[in-house]
Amino acid sequence: MSWKNPVLISIGEPPVATAIDSVQAASWAMIEDWPLDEGPALDRALLVCASVADGKRKPEDARTAFVAAAAEAGILVRS
């Protein structure tokens, strides 16, 4: 489930600009590479991504939640 507009984040060691353009890519980034282990926006974004996968939410809802989680983690470059 791709997004119309990718979200650019800076992630990894050393930080690398990475374009996230789908719910699946966002989920993997938050699970595998996220600099925070927990946070309210991160928890919400993971739940929204799961809801999209279950067909209960729209992909753009996941994008909005992912942007908030990236801002919370201090890795948002451009949304």
Beta strands, then each sheet from edge to edge (+ up, - down):
strand 1: 2-11
strand 2: 16-22
strand 3: 76-78
sheet 1: 2+ 1- 3+
end
